[in-house]
């Protein structure tokens, strides 16, 4: 999460959406009184953080930073949910190798038994199912986010840097090759709001 008093924006950090990459690239452009929760895993320092919570909800941010919430430009990032869940599986294989499904390297078992750990972030940037940020960018069109950083805040990050920077980069198959019909249906239902709002479709790779 970032609260930039220098640039007057708030970044709500969802999970598995290249949010740590964004923090890493934006950090050098922050002011001394800005807030960044940072990430020890990615070597992004914490800056003026009083919460220690990198993935705060909109209501939590409003309660701590009410003036900034009213006045600043607010945005989040989302991602194709089927791809997002595979990314979560790969991340948990590193940080929680004991989990059922992870220890067997069985994605479908993981998905069916670890629903509470899946990166559903709809309620992080919505209230009563209404989006409360000014913009929700998508990983699939991430260049639009950096275009806004340049045009609105005069923060220029070259395209080759944000496309080539992947702090948790892994090589893997197309997400569709991980799913069976039951696990696909779990994601269909769990992420129904994101699928409808952002027009995501399940593709075969």
C-alpha positions as CSV (number, residue, x, y, z in Angstrom):
1,X,0.0,0.0,0.0
2,X,1.1,3.5,-0.7
3,X,-0.2,6.9,0.5
4,X,1.7,9.5,-1.4
5,X,1.3,13.0,0.1
6,X,3.8,14.2,-2.4
7,X,1.9,13.1,-5.5
8,X,-1.6,12.9,-3.8
9,X,-2.5,9.3,-4.7
10,X,-3.4,6.2,-2.8
11,X,-2.5,2.7,-4.0
12,X,-4.6,-0.1,-2.6
13,X,-2.4,-3.3,-2.9
14,X,-4.3,-6.4,-3.9
15,X,-2.7,-9.8,-3.9
16,X,-0.9,-11.5,-6.9
17,X,-1.3,-8.5,-9.2
18,X,2.4,-7.3,-9.5
19,X,1.7,-4.9,-6.6
20,X,5.1,-5.4,-5.1
21,X,6.7,-4.6,-8.5
22,X,4.7,-1.4,-8.6
23,X,5.9,-0.5,-5.1
24,X,9.5,-1.3,-6.0
25,X,9.4,0.9,-9.1
26,X,7.6,3.8,-7.5
27,X,9.5,3.9,-4.2
28,X,12.4,6.1,-5.4
29,X,9.8,8.7,-6.4
30,X,8.1,9.0,-3.0
31,X,8.4,11.9,-0.7
32,X,9.9,11.8,2.9
33,X,6.4,12.0,4.5
34,X,4.8,9.4,2.1
35,X,3.6,6.0,3.4
36,X,4.7,2.7,1.9
37,X,4.2,-0.6,3.6
38,X,7.0,-2.1,1.6
39,X,8.0,-5.8,1.4
40,X,10.9,-7.4,3.1
41,X,10.7,-10.3,0.6
42,X,11.2,-7.9,-2.3
43,X,13.6,-5.6,-0.5
44,X,11.3,-2.6,-0.7
45,X,11.7,-0.6,2.5
46,X,8.8,0.4,4.8
47,X,8.3,4.1,4.9
48,X,6.3,5.8,7.7
49,X,4.1,2.8,8.0
50,X,2.1,2.6,11.3
51,X,0.1,-0.5,10.4
52,X,2.4,-3.2,9.1
53,X,-0.5,-4.3,6.9
54,X,0.4,-4.2,3.2
55,X,-3.1,-5.3,1.9
56,X,-5.4,-2.9,3.7
57,X,-9.1,-2.5,2.7
58,X,-10.6,0.7,1.6
59,X,-12.5,1.1,4.9
60,X,-9.3,0.5,6.9
61,X,-7.4,3.2,4.9
62,X,-10.3,5.6,5.3
63,X,-10.3,5.1,9.1
64,X,-6.6,5.9,9.4
65,X,-6.2,8.5,6.5
66,X,-9.6,10.1,6.1
67,X,-8.4,13.4,4.7
68,X,-6.2,11.7,2.1
69,X,-9.0,9.3,1.2
70,X,-11.3,12.2,0.5
71,X,-8.8,14.3,-1.5
72,X,-6.4,11.9,-3.3
73,X,-6.6,9.8,-6.5
74,X,-7.2,6.2,-5.5
75,X,-6.5,3.1,-7.5
76,X,-6.0,-0.7,-7.3
77,X,-4.9,-3.4,-9.7
78,X,-6.8,-6.6,-10.6
79,X,-5.9,-9.7,-12.6
80,X,-7.6,-12.6,-14.4
81,X,-8.8,-14.7,-11.5
82,X,-7.9,-18.1,-12.9
83,X,-4.4,-16.9,-13.6
84,X,-4.3,-15.2,-10.2
85,X,-5.1,-18.4,-8.3
86,X,-2.3,-20.3,-10.1
87,X,0.1,-17.5,-9.1
88,X,-1.1,-17.9,-5.5
89,X,-0.4,-21.6,-5.7
90,X,3.1,-21.0,-6.9
91,X,3.7,-18.4,-4.2
92,X,2.4,-20.7,-1.5
93,X,4.6,-23.5,-2.7
94,X,7.5,-21.2,-1.6
95,X,6.2,-19.8,1.7
96,X,3.7,-22.5,2.8
97,X,5.1,-25.8,1.4
98,X,3.2,-27.8,4.1
99,X,-0.2,-26.9,2.9
100,X,-2.5,-29.7,1.5
101,X,-2.3,-29.5,-2.2
102,X,1.0,-27.6,-2.1
103,X,3.0,-30.4,-0.6
104,X,1.6,-32.8,-3.1
105,X,2.1,-30.3,-5.9
106,X,-1.5,-30.8,-6.7
107,X,-3.1,-27.5,-7.8
108,X,-6.7,-28.8,-7.8
109,X,-6.4,-30.2,-4.3
110,X,-4.9,-26.9,-3.2
111,X,-7.8,-24.9,-4.7
112,X,-10.5,-27.1,-3.2
113,X,-9.0,-27.2,0.3
114,X,-7.5,-23.7,0.6
115,X,-10.4,-21.5,-0.5
116,X,-9.7,-19.1,2.5
117,X,-6.2,-18.4,1.1
118,X,-7.3,-17.6,-2.4
119,X,-6.6,-14.0,-3.4
120,X,-10.1,-12.7,-3.5
121,X,-9.7,-8.9,-3.2
122,X,-13.1,-7.6,-4.4
123,X,-14.0,-6.4,-0.9
124,X,-10.7,-4.6,-0.6
125,X,-11.6,-1.9,-3.1
126,X,-15.4,-2.1,-3.0
127,X,-18.1,-1.3,-0.5
128,X,-21.6,-2.9,-0.9
129,X,-20.2,-4.3,-4.2
130,X,-19.6,-0.8,-5.5
131,X,-16.0,0.1,-6.5
132,X,-14.8,3.0,-4.3
133,X,-11.5,3.7,-6.0
134,X,-11.2,6.1,-8.9
135,X,-9.7,3.4,-11.1
136,X,-9.0,-0.3,-11.1
137,X,-6.2,-1.1,-13.6
138,X,-5.6,-4.7,-14.8
139,X,-2.4,-6.7,-15.0
140,X,-3.3,-7.5,-18.6
141,X,-3.3,-3.8,-19.5
142,X,-0.7,-2.6,-17.0
143,X,0.7,0.0,-19.3
144,X,-2.3,2.1,-18.6
145,X,-1.3,2.4,-15.0
146,X,2.2,3.6,-15.9
147,X,0.7,6.0,-18.5
148,X,-1.3,7.6,-15.7
149,X,1.7,7.7,-13.4
150,X,3.5,9.7,-16.2
151,X,0.7,12.0,-17.3
152,X,-1.0,12.7,-13.9
153,X,2.0,12.6,-11.5
154,X,5.0,13.1,-13.7
155,X,6.5,9.7,-12.7
156,X,8.1,8.2,-15.7
157,X,8.9,4.5,-15.6
158,X,10.1,3.1,-19.0
159,X,8.0,0.4,-20.5
160,X,10.9,-2.1,-20.7
161,X,11.4,-1.8,-17.0
162,X,7.9,-2.5,-15.8
163,X,7.3,-5.2,-18.3
164,X,10.6,-6.9,-17.6
165,X,10.6,-6.5,-13.8
166,X,8.9,-9.6,-12.2
167,X,10.0,-9.8,-8.6
168,X,8.5,-13.3,-8.2
169,X,9.0,-14.4,-11.8
170,X,8.4,-18.1,-12.4
171,X,8.1,-20.1,-15.6
172,X,4.9,-22.1,-15.8
173,X,2.2,-23.4,-18.1
174,X,-0.8,-21.5,-19.3
175,X,-3.2,-21.3,-16.3
176,X,-5.9,-23.4,-18.1
177,X,-3.6,-26.4,-17.9
178,X,-3.9,-26.5,-14.1
179,X,-7.7,-26.7,-13.8
180,X,-10.2,-29.5,-13.8
181,X,-13.9,-28.7,-14.1
182,X,-14.6,-28.6,-10.4
183,X,-11.7,-26.2,-9.6
184,X,-12.7,-24.0,-12.5
185,X,-16.2,-23.7,-11.1
186,X,-14.8,-22.7,-7.7
187,X,-13.0,-19.8,-9.3
188,X,-16.1,-18.9,-11.4
189,X,-18.2,-18.5,-8.3
190,X,-15.6,-17.1,-5.9
191,X,-14.6,-14.4,-8.4
192,X,-17.9,-13.8,-10.1
193,X,-17.9,-10.0,-9.4
194,X,-14.4,-9.6,-10.9
195,X,-15.3,-11.7,-13.9
196,X,-18.4,-9.8,-14.6
197,X,-17.0,-6.3,-13.9
198,X,-13.7,-6.6,-15.9
199,X,-15.0,-9.0,-18.6
200,X,-12.6,-11.8,-17.8
201,X,-13.0,-15.0,-19.8
202,X,-11.5,-18.4,-19.3
203,X,-9.2,-19.1,-22.2
204,X,-7.5,-22.3,-23.2
205,X,-3.8,-22.1,-23.6
